[in-house]
Amino acid sequence: MVDEIIGYVVVVFLITGFTYGFVRQLQHTLTLHKADKTAVLNDRRTLFGNYIACLSFGGFLISYMLNVLVAMRIIHSSILTSNNTSFSCFVFLAVLLIAKFGVIPKRCRQMSY
């Protein structure tokens, strides 16, 4: 009983932390979008990388929450299984890391969250 409560608390903290990170990423992307910069290749690459990072972070957050709901047996579906949701979490997380460390130039990563 106590182990289940601790597990739920940890999951709530993780979801809260991921949501905070997603909001920060979204704010950073909107700030870059609104900034008046010259159309240099690095600026386009930075904006494109932040768009991909924002979308993949949102997809990861949704997939993670679905994975938790499937694991807690709140959602009963033949399509949404634990294997499917965990695979989508992995794919979105991989795309997020590629966008953060492969697409966004290094000098711009230091300024982002």
C-alpha positions in Angstrom: 0.0 0.0 0.0 2.7 2.5 1.0 4.8 1.4 -2.1 1.9 2.2 -4.4 1.4 5.6 -2.9 5.1 6.4 -3.2 5.0 5.2 -6.8 2.0 7.5 -7.6 3.8 10.5 -6.0 6.9 9.9 -8.1 4.8 9.7 -11.2 3.0 12.9 -10.3 6.4 14.6 -9.8 7.7 13.4 -13.1 4.6 14.5 -15.0 4.8 17.9 -13.2 8.5 18.3 -14.1 7.9 17.2 -17.8 5.0 19.7 -18.0 7.2 22.5 -16.7 9.9 21.6 -19.2 7.4 21.5 -22.0 6.0 24.9 -21.1 9.6 26.4 -20.9 10.4 24.9 -24.3 7.2 26.3 -25.7 7.9 29.8 -24.3 11.5 29.7 -25.7 10.2 28.6 -29.1 7.6 31.4 -29.2 10.2 33.9 -28.1 12.5 32.8 -31.0 9.5 33.0 -33.4 8.6 36.5 -32.4 12.2 37.8 -32.4 13.1 40.1 -35.3 16.2 38.5 -36.6 17.8 38.6 -40.0 17.1 35.4 -42.0 20.5 33.7 -41.5 20.8 30.0 -41.9 21.6 29.4 -38.2 18.4 31.3 -37.2 16.3 29.2 -39.4 18.0 26.1 -38.2 17.5 27.2 -34.6 13.9 27.9 -35.1 13.3 24.6 -37.0 15.1 22.7 -34.3 13.1 24.3 -31.5 9.8 23.5 -33.4 10.9 19.9 -33.6 11.9 19.9 -30.0 8.6 21.4 -28.9 6.5 18.9 -30.9 8.5 15.9 -29.7 8.4 17.1 -26.1 4.7 17.4 -26.3 4.4 14.0 -27.9 6.6 12.5 -25.3 4.5 14.0 -22.5 1.3 12.7 -24.0 2.7 9.3 -24.6 4.1 9.2 -21.0 0.7 10.1 -19.5 -1.0 7.5 -21.7 1.6 4.9 -20.6 0.8 5.7 -17.0 -2.9 5.4 -17.5 -2.5 2.1 -19.3 -0.3 0.8 -16.6 -2.7 1.8 -13.9 -5.5 0.0 -15.9 -7.5 3.2 -16.2 -7.6 2.9 -20.0 -8.7 -0.5 -21.4 -8.0 -0.7 -25.1 -6.7 -3.2 -27.5 -4.9 -0.5 -29.5 -3.3 1.3 -26.6 -1.0 -1.2 -24.9 1.9 -0.7 -22.7 4.3 -1.8 -25.4 2.8 0.8 -27.9 2.9 3.7 -25.5 6.4 2.9 -24.2 7.7 2.6 -27.8 6.1 6.0 -28.7 7.7 7.5 -25.5 11.1 6.2 -26.7 10.7 7.5 -30.3 9.6 11.0 -29.1 12.4 11.1 -26.6 14.9 10.1 -29.3 13.6 12.8 -31.6 13.8 15.4 -28.8 17.4 14.5 -28.1 18.3 14.6 -31.8 16.7 18.0 -32.1 18.3 19.4 -29.0 21.8 18.1 -29.6 21.9 17.6 -33.4 19.8 20.2 -35.0 20.0 23.3 -32.8 23.4 24.9 -33.0 25.6 24.8 -29.9 25.6 28.5 -29.2 21.8 28.6 -29.2 21.5 25.6 -26.9 23.4 27.5 -24.2 20.7 30.2 -24.2 17.7 27.9 -24.1 16.3 26.4 -20.9 
